[in-house]
Amino acid sequence: MFTIGHILFYLSAHILAMIEFEYYYVDLFFCTYFIGVACWNGANYYMDYFAKRYEQKLAALEALGGKELTLEERQAAAWGE
């Protein structure tokens, strides 16, 4: 069963590669699609990452109760310490 799965995967990937090699617009579509998906996923990752860091900083500021931060405290908060 394992070998059959690999053979089917190989055939589907190889046939798709041959089609893309022969037809420029099919290749252009796939390249554009995969680059678009990669950009979308990368942008979403950074939006999620920075949103979580921003929420952590806000929670840290609320825990301090609005007091003025020293330089060391600001640097520690910026680095997530």
mmJSON file of the N, C-alpha and C atoms, coordinates in Angstrom:
{"data_MODEL":{"atom_site":{
"group_PDB":["ATOM","ATOM","ATOM","ATOM","ATOM","ATOM","ATOM","ATOM","ATOM","ATOM","ATOM","ATOM","ATOM","ATOM","ATOM","ATOM","ATOM","ATOM","ATOM","ATOM","ATOM","ATOM","ATOM","ATOM","ATOM","ATOM","ATOM","ATOM","ATOM","ATOM","ATOM","ATOM","ATOM","ATOM","ATOM","ATOM","ATOM","ATOM","ATOM","ATOM","ATOM","ATOM","ATOM","ATOM","ATOM","ATOM","ATOM","ATOM","ATOM","ATOM","ATOM","ATOM","ATOM","ATOM","ATOM","ATOM","ATOM","ATOM","ATOM","ATOM","ATOM","ATOM","ATOM","ATOM","ATOM","ATOM","ATOM","ATOM","ATOM","ATOM","ATOM","ATOM","ATOM","ATOM","ATOM","ATOM","ATOM","ATOM","ATOM","ATOM","ATOM","ATOM","ATOM","ATOM","ATOM","ATOM","ATOM","ATOM","ATOM","ATOM","ATOM","ATOM","ATOM","ATOM","ATOM","ATOM","ATOM","ATOM","ATOM","ATOM","ATOM","ATOM","ATOM","ATOM","ATOM","ATOM","ATOM","ATOM","ATOM","ATOM","ATOM","ATOM","ATOM","ATOM","ATOM","ATOM","ATOM","ATOM","ATOM","ATOM","ATOM","ATOM","ATOM","ATOM","ATOM","ATOM","ATOM","ATOM","ATOM","ATOM","ATOM","ATOM","ATOM","ATOM","ATOM","ATOM","ATOM","ATOM","ATOM","ATOM","ATOM","ATOM","ATOM","ATOM","ATOM","ATOM","ATOM","ATOM","ATOM","ATOM","ATOM","ATOM","ATOM","ATOM","ATOM","ATOM","ATOM","ATOM","ATOM","ATOM","ATOM","ATOM","ATOM","ATOM","ATOM","ATOM","ATOM","ATOM","ATOM","ATOM","ATOM","ATOM","ATOM","ATOM","ATOM","ATOM","ATOM","ATOM","ATOM","ATOM","ATOM","ATOM","ATOM","ATOM","ATOM","ATOM","ATOM","ATOM","ATOM","ATOM","ATOM","ATOM","ATOM","ATOM","ATOM","ATOM","ATOM","ATOM","ATOM","ATOM","ATOM","ATOM","ATOM","ATOM","ATOM","ATOM","ATOM","ATOM","ATOM","ATOM","ATOM","ATOM","ATOM","ATOM","ATOM","ATOM","ATOM","ATOM","ATOM","ATOM","ATOM","ATOM","ATOM","ATOM","ATOM","ATOM","ATOM","ATOM","ATOM","ATOM","ATOM","ATOM","ATOM","ATOM","ATOM","ATOM","ATOM","ATOM","ATOM","ATOM","ATOM","ATOM","ATOM"],
"id":[1,2,3,4,5,6,7,8,9,10,11,12,13,14,15,16,17,18,19,20,21,22,23,24,25,26,27,28,29,30,31,32,33,34,35,36,37,38,39,40,41,42,43,44,45,46,47,48,49,50,51,52,53,54,55,56,57,58,59,60,61,62,63,64,65,66,67,68,69,70,71,72,73,74,75,76,77,78,79,80,81,82,83,84,85,86,87,88,89,90,91,92,93,94,95,96,97,98,99,100,101,102,103,104,105,106,107,108,109,110,111,112,113,114,115,116,117,118,119,120,121,122,123,124,125,126,127,128,129,130,131,132,133,134,135,136,137,138,139,140,141,142,143,144,145,146,147,148,149,150,151,152,153,154,155,156,157,158,159,160,161,162,163,164,165,166,167,168,169,170,171,172,173,174,175,176,177,178,179,180,181,182,183,184,185,186,187,188,189,190,191,192,193,194,195,196,197,198,199,200,201,202,203,204,205,206,207,208,209,210,211,212,213,214,215,216,217,218,219,220,221,222,223,224,225,226,227,228,229,230,231,232,233,234,235,236,237,238,239,240,241,242,243],
"type_symbol":["N","C","C","N","C","C","N","C","C","N","C","C","N","C","C","N","C","C","N","C","C","N","C","C","N","C","C","N","C","C","N","C","C","N","C","C","N","C","C","N","C","C","N","C","C","N","C","C","N","C","C","N","C","C","N","C","C","N","C","C","N","C","C","N","C","C","N","C","C","N","C","C","N","C","C","N","C","C","N","C","C","N","C","C","N","C","C","N","C","C","N","C","C","N","C","C","N","C","C","N","C","C","N","C","C","N","C","C","N","C","C","N","C","C","N","C","C","N","C","C","N","C","C","N","C","C","N","C","C","N","C","C","N","C","C","N","C","C","N","C","C","N","C","C","N","C","C","N","C","C","N","C","C","N","C","C","N","C","C","N","C","C","N","C","C","N","C","C","N","C","C","N","C","C","N","C","C","N","C","C","N","C","C","N","C","C","N","C","C","N","C","C","N","C","C","N","C","C","N","C","C","N","C","C","N","C","C","N","C","C","N","C","C","N","C","C","N","C","C","N","C","C","N","C","C","N","C","C","N","C","C","N","C","C","N","C","C","N","C","C","N","C","C"],
"label_atom_id":["N","CA","C","N","CA","C","N","CA","C","N","CA","C","N","CA","C","N","CA","C","N","CA","C","N","CA","C","N","CA","C","N","CA","C","N","CA","C","N","CA","C","N","CA","C","N","CA","C","N","CA","C","N","CA","C","N","CA","C","N","CA","C","N","CA","C","N","CA","C","N","CA","C","N","CA","C","N","CA","C","N","CA","C","N","CA","C","N","CA","C","N","CA","C","N","CA","C","N","CA","C","N","CA","C","N","CA","C","N","CA","C","N","CA","C","N","CA","C","N","CA","C","N","CA","C","N","CA","C","N","CA","C","N","CA","C","N","CA","C","N","CA","C","N","CA","C","N","CA","C","N","CA","C","N","CA","C","N","CA","C","N","CA","C","N","CA","C","N","CA","C","N","CA","C","N","CA","C","N","CA","C","N","CA","C","N","CA","C","N","CA","C","N","CA","C","N","CA","C","N","CA","C","N","CA","C","N","CA","C","N","CA","C","N","CA","C","N","CA","C","N","CA","C","N","CA","C","N","CA","C","N","CA","C","N","CA","C","N","CA","C","N","CA","C","N","CA","C","N","CA","C","N","CA","C","N","CA","C","N","CA","C","N","CA","C","N","CA","C","N","CA","C","N","CA","C","N","CA","C","N","CA","C"],
"label_alt_id":[null,null,null,null,null,null,null,null,null,null,null,null,null,null,null,null,null,null,null,null,null,null,null,null,null,null,null,null,null,null,null,null,null,null,null,null,null,null,null,null,null,null,null,null,null,null,null,null,null,null,null,null,null,null,null,null,null,null,null,null,null,null,null,null,null,null,null,null,null,null,null,null,null,null,null,null,null,null,null,null,null,null,null,null,null,null,null,null,null,null,null,null,null,null,null,null,null,null,null,null,null,null,null,null,null,null,null,null,null,null,null,null,null,null,null,null,null,null,null,null,null,null,null,null,null,null,null,null,null,null,null,null,null,null,null,null,null,null,null,null,null,null,null,null,null,null,null,null,null,null,null,null,null,null,null,null,null,null,null,null,null,null,null,null,null,null,null,null,null,null,null,null,null,null,null,null,null,null,null,null,null,null,null,null,null,null,null,null,null,null,null,null,null,null,null,null,null,null,null,null,null,null,null,null,null,null,null,null,null,null,null,null,null,null,null,null,null,null,null,null,null,null,null,null,null,null,null,null,null,null,null,null,null,null,null,null,null,null,null,null,null,null,null],
"label_comp_id":["MET","MET","MET","PHE","PHE","PHE","THR","THR","THR","ILE","ILE","ILE","GLY","GLY","GLY","HIS","HIS","HIS","ILE","ILE","ILE","LEU","LEU","LEU","PHE","PHE","PHE","TYR","TYR","TYR","LEU","LEU","LEU","SER","SER","SER","ALA","ALA","ALA","HIS","HIS","HIS","ILE","ILE","ILE","LEU","LEU","LEU","ALA","ALA","ALA","MET","MET","MET","ILE","ILE","ILE","GLU","GLU","GLU","PHE","PHE","PHE","GLU","GLU","GLU","TYR","TYR","TYR","TYR","TYR","TYR","TYR","TYR","TYR","VAL","VAL","VAL","ASP","ASP","ASP","LEU","LEU","LEU","PHE","PHE","PHE","PHE","PHE","PHE","CYS","CYS","CYS","THR","THR","THR","TYR","TYR","TYR","PHE","PHE","PHE","ILE","ILE","ILE","GLY","GLY","GLY","VAL","VAL","VAL","ALA","ALA","ALA","CYS","CYS","CYS","TRP","TRP","TRP","ASN","ASN","ASN","GLY","GLY","GLY","ALA","ALA","ALA","ASN","ASN","ASN","TYR","TYR","TYR","TYR","TYR","TYR","MET","MET","MET","ASP","ASP","ASP","TYR","TYR","TYR","PHE","PHE","PHE","ALA","ALA","ALA","LYS","LYS","LYS","ARG","ARG","ARG","TYR","TYR","TYR","GLU","GLU","GLU","GLN","GLN","GLN","LYS","LYS","LYS","LEU","LEU","LEU","ALA","ALA","ALA","ALA","ALA","ALA","LEU","LEU","LEU","GLU","GLU","GLU","ALA","ALA","ALA","LEU","LEU","LEU","GLY","GLY","GLY","GLY","GLY","GLY","LYS","LYS","LYS","GLU","GLU","GLU","LEU","LEU","LEU","THR","THR","THR","LEU","LEU","LEU","GLU","GLU","GLU","GLU","GLU","GLU","ARG","ARG","ARG","GLN","GLN","GLN","ALA","ALA","ALA","ALA","ALA","ALA","ALA","ALA","ALA","TRP","TRP","TRP","GLY","GLY","GLY","GLU","GLU","GLU"],
"label_asym_id":["A","A","A","A","A","A","A","A","A","A","A","A","A","A","A","A","A","A","A","A","A","A","A","A","A","A","A","A","A","A","A","A","A","A","A","A","A","A","A","A","A","A","A","A","A","A","A","A","A","A","A","A","A","A","A","A","A","A","A","A","A","A","A","A","A","A","A","A","A","A","A","A","A","A","A","A","A","A","A","A","A","A","A","A","A","A","A","A","A","A","A","A","A","A","A","A","A","A","A","A","A","A","A","A","A","A","A","A","A","A","A","A","A","A","A","A","A","A","A","A","A","A","A","A","A","A","A","A","A","A","A","A","A","A","A","A","A","A","A","A","A","A","A","A","A","A","A","A","A","A","A","A","A","A","A","A","A","A","A","A","A","A","A","A","A","A","A","A","A","A","A","A","A","A","A","A","A","A","A","A","A","A","A","A","A","A","A","A","A","A","A","A","A","A","A","A","A","A","A","A","A","A","A","A","A","A","A","A","A","A","A","A","A","A","A","A","A","A","A","A","A","A","A","A","A","A","A","A","A","A","A","A","A","A","A","A","A","A","A","A","A","A","A"],
"label_entity_id":["1","1","1","1","1","1","1","1","1","1","1","1","1","1","1","1","1","1","1","1","1","1","1","1","1","1","1","1","1","1","1","1","1","1","1","1","1","1","1","1","1","1","1","1","1","1","1","1","1","1","1","1","1","1","1","1","1","1","1","1","1","1","1","1","1","1","1","1","1","1","1","1","1","1","1","1","1","1","1","1","1","1","1","1","1","1","1","1","1","1","1","1","1","1","1","1","1","1","1","1","1","1","1","1","1","1","1","1","1","1","1","1","1","1","1","1","1","1","1","1","1","1","1","1","1","1","1","1","1","1","1","1","1","1","1","1","1","1","1","1","1","1","1","1","1","1","1","1","1","1","1","1","1","1","1","1","1","1","1","1","1","1","1","1","1","1","1","1","1","1","1","1","1","1","1","1","1","1","1","1","1","1","1","1","1","1","1","1","1","1","1","1","1","1","1","1","1","1","1","1","1","1","1","1","1","1","1","1","1","1","1","1","1","1","1","1","1","1","1","1","1","1","1","1","1","1","1","1","1","1","1","1","1","1","1","1","1","1","1","1","1","1","1"],
"label_seq_id":[1,1,1,2,2,2,3,3,3,4,4,4,5,5,5,6,6,6,7,7,7,8,8,8,9,9,9,10,10,10,11,11,11,12,12,12,13,13,13,14,14,14,15,15,15,16,16,16,17,17,17,18,18,18,19,19,19,20,20,20,21,21,21,22,22,22,23,23,23,24,24,24,25,25,25,26,26,26,27,27,27,28,28,28,29,29,29,30,30,30,31,31,31,32,32,32,33,33,33,34,34,34,35,35,35,36,36,36,37,37,37,38,38,38,39,39,39,40,40,40,41,41,41,42,42,42,43,43,43,44,44,44,45,45,45,46,46,46,47,47,47,48,48,48,49,49,49,50,50,50,51,51,51,52,52,52,53,53,53,54,54,54,55,55,55,56,56,56,57,57,57,58,58,58,59,59,59,60,60,60,61,61,61,62,62,62,63,63,63,64,64,64,65,65,65,66,66,66,67,67,67,68,68,68,69,69,69,70,70,70,71,71,71,72,72,72,73,73,73,74,74,74,75,75,75,76,76,76,77,77,77,78,78,78,79,79,79,80,80,80,81,81,81],
"pdbx_PDB_ins_code":[null,null,null,null,null,null,null,null,null,null,null,null,null,null,null,null,null,null,null,null,null,null,null,null,null,null,null,null,null,null,null,null,null,null,null,null,null,null,null,null,null,null,null,null,null,null,null,null,null,null,null,null,null,null,null,null,null,null,null,null,null,null,null,null,null,null,null,null,null,null,null,null,null,null,null,null,null,null,null,null,null,null,null,null,null,null,null,null,null,null,null,null,null,null,null,null,null,null,null,null,null,null,null,null,null,null,null,null,null,null,null,null,null,null,null,null,null,null,null,null,null,null,null,null,null,null,null,null,null,null,null,null,null,null,null,null,null,null,null,null,null,null,null,null,null,null,null,null,null,null,null,null,null,null,null,null,null,null,null,null,null,null,null,null,null,null,null,null,null,null,null,null,null,null,null,null,null,null,null,null,null,null,null,null,null,null,null,null,null,null,null,null,null,null,null,null,null,null,null,null,null,null,null,null,null,null,null,null,null,null,null,null,null,null,null,null,null,null,null,null,null,null,null,null,null,null,null,null,null,null,null,null,null,null,null,null,null,null,null,null,null,null,null],
"Cartn_x":[0.82,0.0,0.869,1.945,2.86,3.463,3.892,4.501,3.483,2.283,1.224,0.942,0.915,0.708,1.802,3.042,4.148,4.114,3.734,3.631,2.551,1.41,0.325,0.748,1.436,1.924,2.923,3.845,4.832,4.152,3.195,2.523,1.769,1.051,0.289,1.234,2.32,3.26,3.986,4.349,5.07,4.177,2.945,2.016,1.77,1.594,1.398,2.633,3.818,5.052,5.166,4.779,4.828,3.837,2.654,1.654,2.169,2.747,3.277,4.445,5.247,6.382,5.91,4.819,4.336,3.488,2.757,1.809,2.233,2.612,3.137,2.108,0.865,-0.14,-0.552,-0.5,-0.755,0.358,1.588,2.738,2.655,2.301,2.161,1.089,-0.02,-1.085,-0.599,0.05,0.507,1.557,2.499,3.525,2.9,1.982,1.309,0.5,-0.185,-0.992,-0.118,0.967,1.805,2.547,2.954,3.58,2.554,1.337,0.277,-0.047,-0.129,-0.391,0.75,1.989,3.142,3.132,2.824,2.753,1.628,0.478,-0.674,-0.338,0.251,0.599,1.665,2.638,3.673,3.114,2.242,1.641,0.772,0.006,-0.839,-0.004,1.117,1.986,2.477,2.974,3.508,2.418,1.228,0.133,-0.236,-0.303,-0.612,0.503,1.747,2.882,2.944,2.851,2.953,1.717,0.564,-0.642,-0.505,0.038,0.236,1.254,2.346,3.34,2.741,1.897,1.266,0.336,-0.431,-1.318,-0.527,0.623,1.461,1.994,2.375,2.872,1.764,0.556,-0.562,-0.888,-0.846,-1.104,-0.039,1.215,2.285,2.091,1.658,1.409,0.237,-0.811,-1.953,-1.552,-0.657,-0.207,0.599,1.27,2.045,1.16,-0.045,-0.982,-0.717,-0.074,0.105,1.313,2.207,3.384,4.381,5.22,6.227,7.314,7.698,8.699,10.095,11.047,12.45,12.949,14.146,14.72,14.895,15.362,15.569,14.248,13.194,11.886,11.324,11.535,11.067,11.812,13.117,13.895,13.49,13.247,12.816,11.444,10.547,9.224,9.311,10.242,10.393,10.922,11.758,12.332,11.51,10.391,9.503,10.019,10.836,11.397,10.507],
"Cartn_y":[-1.196,0.0,1.268,1.228,2.365,2.667,1.632,1.8,2.291,1.797,2.237,3.721,4.148,5.574,6.441,5.976,6.735,6.751,5.657,5.607,6.569,6.589,7.505,8.961,9.248,10.614,11.01,10.104,10.377,10.638,9.788,9.96,11.278,11.623,12.875,14.082,14.059,15.18,15.26,14.108,14.088,14.558,14.115,14.545,16.051,16.548,17.984,18.766,18.258,18.93,18.938,17.837,17.797,18.78,18.883,19.829,21.258,21.563,22.903,23.212,22.223,22.431,22.754,22.138,22.324,23.579,23.989,25.098,26.256,27.333,28.504,29.089,29.239,29.89,29.047,27.74,26.878,27.067,27.103,27.323,28.705,29.703,31.057,31.108,30.432,30.392,29.757,28.593,27.902,28.721,29.31,30.129,31.332,31.999,33.146,32.728,31.609,31.124,30.814,30.078,29.685,30.872,31.831,33.032,33.834,33.919,34.618,33.959,32.634,31.912,32.114,32.08,32.276,33.686,34.686,36.062,36.202,35.62,35.693,35.038,33.845,33.146,33.895,34.457,35.223,36.475,37.173,38.381,38.034,36.97,36.574,36.155,35.487,35.089,36.318,37.317,38.487,39.301,39.355,40.067,39.377,38.063,37.328,37.498,37.383,37.482,38.849,39.926,41.257,41.621,41.087,41.342,40.711,39.501,38.849,39.608,40.063,40.847,42.149,42.783,44.033,43.798,42.704,42.38,42.097,41.437,41.165,42.468,43.4,44.682,45.466,45.43,46.117,45.5,44.176,43.509,43.881,43.987,44.375,45.802,46.689,48.074,48.169,47.389,47.391,46.854,45.877,45.309,46.326,47.226,48.254,49.354,49.439,50.434,51.842,51.999,53.317,54.082,53.44,54.174,54.362,55.362,55.662,54.584,54.119,53.065,53.644,52.943,53.322,52.8,53.211,52.772,51.259,50.689,49.24,48.484,48.999,48.339,48.409,49.553,49.669,48.716,48.587,47.664,46.22,45.874,44.529,44.223,45.219,45.018,44.881,45.628,45.567,44.204,43.575,42.282,41.139,41.433,40.375,39.666,40.311,39.694,39.908],
"Cartn_z":[0.0,0.0,0.0,0.778,0.851,-0.52,-1.221,-2.538,-3.555,-3.469,-4.395,-4.189,-2.936,-2.649,-3.24,-3.138,-3.702,-5.228,-5.82,-7.28,-7.765,-7.082,-7.474,-7.289,-6.203,-5.989,-7.074,-7.39,-8.438,-9.773,-10.138,-11.429,-11.503,-10.436,-10.462,-10.53,-9.766,-9.797,-11.139,-11.695,-12.963,-14.118,-14.131,-15.181,-15.091,-13.861,-13.69,-14.155,-13.873,-14.308,-15.829,-16.479,-17.946,-18.556,-17.965,-18.469,-18.313,-17.162,-16.943,-17.883,-18.194,-19.091,-20.508,-20.929,-22.3,-22.473,-21.449,-21.578,-20.678,-21.317,-20.605,-19.638,-20.061,-19.234,-18.027,-18.155,-17.004,-15.985,-16.46,-15.576,-14.932,-15.703,-15.178,-14.094,-14.318,-13.319,-12.023,-12.117,-10.919,-10.169,-10.892,-10.242,-9.543,-10.212,-9.617,-8.399,-8.493,-7.378,-6.166,-6.363,-5.23,-4.623,-5.433,-4.891,-4.095,-4.598,-3.869,-2.538,-2.532,-1.284,-0.298,-0.775,0.108,0.711,-0.082,0.434,1.452,1.152,2.063,3.399,3.364,4.599,5.386,4.69,5.373,6.033,5.342,5.91,7.11,7.024,8.152,9.353,9.113,10.221,10.974,10.254,10.932,11.597,11.018,11.671,12.983,12.988,14.217,15.238,14.804,15.712,16.385,15.591,16.167,16.97,16.616,17.408,18.789,18.858,20.158,20.998,20.378,21.126,21.622,20.817,21.224,22.405,22.367,23.482,24.752,24.636,25.807,26.405,25.557,26.057,26.745,26.173,26.81,28.164,28.243,29.519,30.552,30.123,31.038,31.531,30.647,31.052,32.015,31.773,32.692,34.055,34.079,35.348,36.146,35.458,36.156,36.718,36.236,36.758,36.279,35.142,34.551,35.06,35.833,36.32,35.182,35.317,34.301,34.32,33.142,33.04,32.963,33.55,33.402,32.058,31.69,30.424,30.407,31.499,31.565,31.439,32.069,31.983,30.567,29.894,28.504,27.598,27.8,26.974,27.24,28.495,28.824,28.21,28.237,27.646,26.13,25.524,24.071,23.622,24.441,24.107,24.647,25.293,25.776,27.011,27.778,28.988,30.175],
"occupancy":[1.0,1.0,1.0,1.0,1.0,1.0,1.0,1.0,1.0,1.0,1.0,1.0,1.0,1.0,1.0,1.0,1.0,1.0,1.0,1.0,1.0,1.0,1.0,1.0,1.0,1.0,1.0,1.0,1.0,1.0,1.0,1.0,1.0,1.0,1.0,1.0,1.0,1.0,1.0,1.0,1.0,1.0,1.0,1.0,1.0,1.0,1.0,1.0,1.0,1.0,1.0,1.0,1.0,1.0,1.0,1.0,1.0,1.0,1.0,1.0,1.0,1.0,1.0,1.0,1.0,1.0,1.0,1.0,1.0,1.0,1.0,1.0,1.0,1.0,1.0,1.0,1.0,1.0,1.0,1.0,1.0,1.0,1.0,1.0,1.0,1.0,1.0,1.0,1.0,1.0,1.0,1.0,1.0,1.0,1.0,1.0,1.0,1.0,1.0,1.0,1.0,1.0,1.0,1.0,1.0,1.0,1.0,1.0,1.0,1.0,1.0,1.0,1.0,1.0,1.0,1.0,1.0,1.0,1.0,1.0,1.0,1.0,1.0,1.0,1.0,1.0,1.0,1.0,1.0,1.0,1.0,1.0,1.0,1.0,1.0,1.0,1.0,1.0,1.0,1.0,1.0,1.0,1.0,1.0,1.0,1.0,1.0,1.0,1.0,1.0,1.0,1.0,1.0,1.0,1.0,1.0,1.0,1.0,1.0,1.0,1.0,1.0,1.0,1.0,1.0,1.0,1.0,1.0,1.0,1.0,1.0,1.0,1.0,1.0,1.0,1.0,1.0,1.0,1.0,1.0,1.0,1.0,1.0,1.0,1.0,1.0,1.0,1.0,1.0,1.0,1.0,1.0,1.0,1.0,1.0,1.0,1.0,1.0,1.0,1.0,1.0,1.0,1.0,1.0,1.0,1.0,1.0,1.0,1.0,1.0,1.0,1.0,1.0,1.0,1.0,1.0,1.0,1.0,1.0,1.0,1.0,1.0,1.0,1.0,1.0,1.0,1.0,1.0,1.0,1.0,1.0,1.0,1.0,1.0,1.0,1.0,1.0,1.0,1.0,1.0,1.0,1.0,1.0],
"B_iso_or_equiv":[0.0,0.0,0.0,0.0,0.0,0.0,0.0,0.0,0.0,0.0,0.0,0.0,0.0,0.0,0.0,0.0,0.0,0.0,0.0,0.0,0.0,0.0,0.0,0.0,0.0,0.0,0.0,0.0,0.0,0.0,0.0,0.0,0.0,0.0,0.0,0.0,0.0,0.0,0.0,0.0,0.0,0.0,0.0,0.0,0.0,0.0,0.0,0.0,0.0,0.0,0.0,0.0,0.0,0.0,0.0,0.0,0.0,0.0,0.0,0.0,0.0,0.0,0.0,0.0,0.0,0.0,0.0,0.0,0.0,0.0,0.0,0.0,0.0,0.0,0.0,0.0,0.0,0.0,0.0,0.0,0.0,0.0,0.0,0.0,0.0,0.0,0.0,0.0,0.0,0.0,0.0,0.0,0.0,0.0,0.0,0.0,0.0,0.0,0.0,0.0,0.0,0.0,0.0,0.0,0.0,0.0,0.0,0.0,0.0,0.0,0.0,0.0,0.0,0.0,0.0,0.0,0.0,0.0,0.0,0.0,0.0,0.0,0.0,0.0,0.0,0.0,0.0,0.0,0.0,0.0,0.0,0.0,0.0,0.0,0.0,0.0,0.0,0.0,0.0,0.0,0.0,0.0,0.0,0.0,0.0,0.0,0.0,0.0,0.0,0.0,0.0,0.0,0.0,0.0,0.0,0.0,0.0,0.0,0.0,0.0,0.0,0.0,0.0,0.0,0.0,0.0,0.0,0.0,0.0,0.0,0.0,0.0,0.0,0.0,0.0,0.0,0.0,0.0,0.0,0.0,0.0,0.0,0.0,0.0,0.0,0.0,0.0,0.0,0.0,0.0,0.0,0.0,0.0,0.0,0.0,0.0,0.0,0.0,0.0,0.0,0.0,0.0,0.0,0.0,0.0,0.0,0.0,0.0,0.0,0.0,0.0,0.0,0.0,0.0,0.0,0.0,0.0,0.0,0.0,0.0,0.0,0.0,0.0,0.0,0.0,0.0,0.0,0.0,0.0,0.0,0.0,0.0,0.0,0.0,0.0,0.0,0.0,0.0,0.0,0.0,0.0,0.0,0.0],
"pdbx_formal_charge":[null,null,null,null,null,null,null,null,null,null,null,null,null,null,null,null,null,null,null,null,null,null,null,null,null,null,null,null,null,null,null,null,null,null,null,null,null,null,null,null,null,null,null,null,null,null,null,null,null,null,null,null,null,null,null,null,null,null,null,null,null,null,null,null,null,null,null,null,null,null,null,null,null,null,null,null,null,null,null,null,null,null,null,null,null,null,null,null,null,null,null,null,null,null,null,null,null,null,null,null,null,null,null,null,null,null,null,null,null,null,null,null,null,null,null,null,null,null,null,null,null,null,null,null,null,null,null,null,null,null,null,null,null,null,null,null,null,null,null,null,null,null,null,null,null,null,null,null,null,null,null,null,null,null,null,null,null,null,null,null,null,null,null,null,null,null,null,null,null,null,null,null,null,null,null,null,null,null,null,null,null,null,null,null,null,null,null,null,null,null,null,null,null,null,null,null,null,null,null,null,null,null,null,null,null,null,null,null,null,null,null,null,null,null,null,null,null,null,null,null,null,null,null,null,null,null,null,null,null,null,null,null,null,null,null,null,null,null,null,null,null,null,null],
"auth_seq_id":[1,1,1,2,2,2,3,3,3,4,4,4,5,5,5,6,6,6,7,7,7,8,8,8,9,9,9,10,10,10,11,11,11,12,12,12,13,13,13,14,14,14,15,15,15,16,16,16,17,17,17,18,18,18,19,19,19,20,20,20,21,21,21,22,22,22,23,23,23,24,24,24,25,25,25,26,26,26,27,27,27,28,28,28,29,29,29,30,30,30,31,31,31,32,32,32,33,33,33,34,34,34,35,35,35,36,36,36,37,37,37,38,38,38,39,39,39,40,40,40,41,41,41,42,42,42,43,43,43,44,44,44,45,45,45,46,46,46,47,47,47,48,48,48,49,49,49,50,50,50,51,51,51,52,52,52,53,53,53,54,54,54,55,55,55,56,56,56,57,57,57,58,58,58,59,59,59,60,60,60,61,61,61,62,62,62,63,63,63,64,64,64,65,65,65,66,66,66,67,67,67,68,68,68,69,69,69,70,70,70,71,71,71,72,72,72,73,73,73,74,74,74,75,75,75,76,76,76,77,77,77,78,78,78,79,79,79,80,80,80,81,81,81],
"auth_comp_id":["MET","MET","MET","PHE","PHE","PHE","THR","THR","THR","ILE","ILE","ILE","GLY","GLY","GLY","HIS","HIS","HIS","ILE","ILE","ILE","LEU","LEU","LEU","PHE","PHE","PHE","TYR","TYR","TYR","LEU","LEU","LEU","SER","SER","SER","ALA","ALA","ALA","HIS","HIS","HIS","ILE","ILE","ILE","LEU","LEU","LEU","ALA","ALA","ALA","MET","MET","MET","ILE","ILE","ILE","GLU","GLU","GLU","PHE","PHE","PHE","GLU","GLU","GLU","TYR","TYR","TYR","TYR","TYR","TYR","TYR","TYR","TYR","VAL","VAL","VAL","ASP","ASP","ASP","LEU","LEU","LEU","PHE","PHE","PHE","PHE","PHE","PHE","CYS","CYS","CYS","THR","THR","THR","TYR","TYR","TYR","PHE","PHE","PHE","ILE","ILE","ILE","GLY","GLY","GLY","VAL","VAL","VAL","ALA","ALA","ALA","CYS","CYS","CYS","TRP","TRP","TRP","ASN","ASN","ASN","GLY","GLY","GLY","ALA","ALA","ALA","ASN","ASN","ASN","TYR","TYR","TYR","TYR","TYR","TYR","MET","MET","MET","ASP","ASP","ASP","TYR","TYR","TYR","PHE","PHE","PHE","ALA","ALA","ALA","LYS","LYS","LYS","ARG","ARG","ARG","TYR","TYR","TYR","GLU","GLU","GLU","GLN","GLN","GLN","LYS","LYS","LYS","LEU","LEU","LEU","ALA","ALA","ALA","ALA","ALA","ALA","LEU","LEU","LEU","GLU","GLU","GLU","ALA","ALA","ALA","LEU","LEU","LEU","GLY","GLY","GLY","GLY","GLY","GLY","LYS","LYS","LYS","GLU","GLU","GLU","LEU","LEU","LEU","THR","THR","THR","LEU","LEU","LEU","GLU","GLU","GLU","GLU","GLU","GLU","ARG","ARG","ARG","GLN","GLN","GLN","ALA","ALA","ALA","ALA","ALA","ALA","ALA","ALA","ALA","TRP","TRP","TRP","GLY","GLY","GLY","GLU","GLU","GLU"],
"auth_asym_id":["A","A","A","A","A","A","A","A","A","A","A","A","A","A","A","A","A","A","A","A","A","A","A","A","A","A","A","A","A","A","A","A","A","A","A","A","A","A","A","A","A","A","A","A","A","A","A","A","A","A","A","A","A","A","A","A","A","A","A","A","A","A","A","A","A","A","A","A","A","A","A","A","A","A","A","A","A","A","A","A","A","A","A","A","A","A","A","A","A","A","A","A","A","A","A","A","A","A","A","A","A","A","A","A","A","A","A","A","A","A","A","A","A","A","A","A","A","A","A","A","A","A","A","A","A","A","A","A","A","A","A","A","A","A","A","A","A","A","A","A","A","A","A","A","A","A","A","A","A","A","A","A","A","A","A","A","A","A","A","A","A","A","A","A","A","A","A","A","A","A","A","A","A","A","A","A","A","A","A","A","A","A","A","A","A","A","A","A","A","A","A","A","A","A","A","A","A","A","A","A","A","A","A","A","A","A","A","A","A","A","A","A","A","A","A","A","A","A","A","A","A","A","A","A","A","A","A","A","A","A","A","A","A","A","A","A","A","A","A","A","A","A","A"],
"auth_atom_id":["N","CA","C","N","CA","C","N","CA","C","N","CA","C","N","CA","C","N","CA","C","N","CA","C","N","CA","C","N","CA","C","N","CA","C","N","CA","C","N","CA","C","N","CA","C","N","CA","C","N","CA","C","N","CA","C","N","CA","C","N","CA","C","N","CA","C","N","CA","C","N","CA","C","N","CA","C","N","CA","C","N","CA","C","N","CA","C","N","CA","C","N","CA","C","N","CA","C","N","CA","C","N","CA","C","N","CA","C","N","CA","C","N","CA","C","N","CA","C","N","CA","C","N","CA","C","N","CA","C","N","CA","C","N","CA","C","N","CA","C","N","CA","C","N","CA","C","N","CA","C","N","CA","C","N","CA","C","N","CA","C","N","CA","C","N","CA","C","N","CA","C","N","CA","C","N","CA","C","N","CA","C","N","CA","C","N","CA","C","N","CA","C","N","CA","C","N","CA","C","N","CA","C","N","CA","C","N","CA","C","N","CA","C","N","CA","C","N","CA","C","N","CA","C","N","CA","C","N","CA","C","N","CA","C","N","CA","C","N","CA","C","N","CA","C","N","CA","C","N","CA","C","N","CA","C","N","CA","C","N","CA","C","N","CA","C","N","CA","C","N","CA","C","N","CA","C","N","CA","C","N","CA","C"],
"pdbx_PDB_model_num":[1,1,1,1,1,1,1,1,1,1,1,1,1,1,1,1,1,1,1,1,1,1,1,1,1,1,1,1,1,1,1,1,1,1,1,1,1,1,1,1,1,1,1,1,1,1,1,1,1,1,1,1,1,1,1,1,1,1,1,1,1,1,1,1,1,1,1,1,1,1,1,1,1,1,1,1,1,1,1,1,1,1,1,1,1,1,1,1,1,1,1,1,1,1,1,1,1,1,1,1,1,1,1,1,1,1,1,1,1,1,1,1,1,1,1,1,1,1,1,1,1,1,1,1,1,1,1,1,1,1,1,1,1,1,1,1,1,1,1,1,1,1,1,1,1,1,1,1,1,1,1,1,1,1,1,1,1,1,1,1,1,1,1,1,1,1,1,1,1,1,1,1,1,1,1,1,1,1,1,1,1,1,1,1,1,1,1,1,1,1,1,1,1,1,1,1,1,1,1,1,1,1,1,1,1,1,1,1,1,1,1,1,1,1,1,1,1,1,1,1,1,1,1,1,1,1,1,1,1,1,1,1,1,1,1,1,1,1,1,1,1,1,1]
}}}
